[in-house]
Amino acid sequence: MPKNGRDTTDYLNNLAARAALGLALALPYRWRVPLFGRITSRLVAPLAGYDRRVRENLALVLPDLPEDEVRKLCKKVPDNAGRSLIEIYSGDAFKRRMSGVPIDGPGLAALEEARAAGRPVVLVTGHFGNYDAPRAALIARGFNVGALYRPMRNRFFNAHYVRAISKIGTPVFASGRRGMAEMVRFLRGGGVLGFFIDNSVGNGVELDFFGQPALTSFAAAEMALKYDALLLSTYGIRGENGLDFRIVVNAPVAHSTPEAMMKTLNDELEAMVRAHMDQWFWIHRRWKPRAASANDTR
């Protein structure tokens, strides 16, 4: 139950979210996904200020983008975010859909070789397309994929969100001391560990992303070096019908320095976003100032 004013607000927001999710989940999969995307784009985004956030980010890194493109992205970005959320909450239906999704790219063979050899793998992605599509697709192919996640500020929403991502596959590890210890054991045992690389972290290093400095964690590269793990990126690209995906596994990143390795991964993500502008989470505070990043985990 709520403990204070902010807790009460979070509790009520969670009730509204649970109601919307529950109504959508009562519909057939092929209807619920586009419907929840439209609800997020047309209703949630204006109320939550998502369209303003998209505009601010685009103005910072792509100031010459034509206004008609900006308007389209203000609609399409939250639509993709809404679709992704209801897909994750769809559990078995989402897993069935991902079981037959095509997986390709220059890193797939290396990923399969690592599995055969029992070599640890650090697999990174970003808030792009549906970020859990690669995990679901690889699990369906027999890969032992774990994921690191950052707990949400709204503890009420976080509780059922963790249950939802756990239905897609386990283990999942919360960022923090306990999660880190469990994650290391999993990785050293030859697991495939998923990381996000596009969170702004207070103790990160500024790397270029779309021509602007973005605080970036080196954890993925550092763990790959420490445990001699294969390091590569993967992305789930949403198809034109809005329901299907193609999973791309990029070529392994050569072990060198953490900064050089993360720069390569940052550049790969930027190239993916530029090719599919409406599929990245432009709502995300990727370019937060250092002081704000240390205190704001949204």
C-alpha positions, -999 to +999 in steps of 0.1 A: +000+000+000+011+036-005+034+051+022+034+088+012+023+113-014+045+102-042+037+065-034+000+074-037+006+089-071+025+059-082-001+036-069-029+054-088-008+055-120-002+018-117-039+011-113-046+030-145-018+012-163-030-022-150-066-015-161-054-005-197-032-036-199-059-059-187-084-046-212-059-049-240-049-085-230-086-095-233-083-090-271-068-112-297-030-106-301-033-092-336-058-065-323-043-058-289-008-048-302-019-021-326-046-009-303-022-004-274+002+014-296-026+038-307-037+043-270-001+051-260+004+074-290-029+093-289-038+093-252-008+085-230+019+104-249+003+139-248-007+135-211+028+123-201+047+148-222+063+121-244+057+142-276+076+171-259+105+148-249+107+134-285+109+170-299+135+180-274+158+151-282+154+156-319+160+193-316+193+185-298+208+160-322+189+165-355+180+202-355+175+202-393+150+174-394+119+187-413+089+195-391+067+170-409+092+142-399+092+155-363+054+153-361+054+118-375+080+106-350+060+122-322+032+098-331+052+067-342+077+066-314+051+062-286+031+039-308+061+015-310+067+019-272+031+009-265+032-020-289+064-032-272+049-030-237+018-050-245+039-076-264+060-081-234+029-085-212+014-110-238+037-138-224+031-171-242+015-154-272+046-132-277+069-162-272+050-182-298+053-153-323+090-150-316+097-187-319+096-186-357+111-151-363+141-150-386+175-144-370+204-134-392+235-112-393+272-117-393+273-126-355+249-155-355+275-181-363+298-168-336+270-169-311+263-205-320+300-214-317+301-198-283+271-219-271+288-251-284+320-242-266+303-231-234+319-196-237+302-167-219+285-141-241+277-105-234+249-096-257+239-059-258+209-041-272+192-007-269+156+006-264+149-001-300+121-020-318+110-044-291+141-049-270+129-082-257+123-097-291+159-109-295+159-125-261+126-143-268+137-155-302+171-167-289+155-186-260+132-203-285+163-215-303+177-230-271+201-202-260+204-197-222+198-160-221+196-139-189+189-102-187+200-073-166+173-048-159+170-015-140+141-015-116+115+012-123+109+041-099+072+031-096+076+001-073+039-010-079+044-011-117+079-027-113+065-057-095+043-069-123+067-057-150+094-080-136+068-109-136+061-101-172+097-102-184+103-133-164+076-151-183+095-145-215+125-161-199+147-164-169+170-155-152+166-118-149+189-097-127+181-064-110+209-039-112+226-037-078+250-056-056+229-088-052+219-088-089+255-083-099+267-113-079+241-136-094+248-122-129+285-130-126+278-166-116+255-170-146+280-155-170+309-175-158+288-206-162+286-200-200+254-180-201+243-153-225+238-121-206+218-092-221+227-055-214+212-022-224+238+002-237+217+033-241+208+041-204+223+074-191+243+065-160+258+089-135+291+071-133+294+066-171+318+081-195+308+106-222+308+090-256+295+104-288+259+094-298+243+113-326+270+140-323+263+147-287+280+134-255+260+107-238+270+092-205+277+055-212+284+026-189+315+005-198+301-025-178+294-046-209+329-043-223+345-046-189+327-079-182+335-092-217+372-086-210+372-099-175+355-132-183+368-136-219+332-134-231+321-129-267+307-093-271+282-085-298+250-066-303+215-077-314+183-058-324+147-067-330+136-047-360+098-043-362+083-052-396+060-030-417+029-048-405+037-037-370+035-072-356+064-092-370+102-089-364+135-096-379+164-103-354+198-090-364+230-102-346+260-080-354+296-092-358+315-097-326+334-067-312+371-074-309+385-072-274+406-040-270+399-012-245+365-007-229+362+027-245+369+015-280+346-015-276+317+007-263+323+032-291+318+004-317+286-007-300+273+029-297+280+035-334+262+003-343+231+014-324+232+049-340+233+033-374+204+011-366+184+041-353+192+062-383+179+034-405+146+030-384+141+064-368+106+056-354+118+024-336+141+040-310+129+053-277+133+090-284+113+095-252+144+083-234+165+108-215+197+097-233+215+130-232+209+140-195+235+163-179+259+145-156+245+161-124+209+152-133+218+116-144+231+108-109+197+116-093+172+106-120+168+070-130+139+073-153 
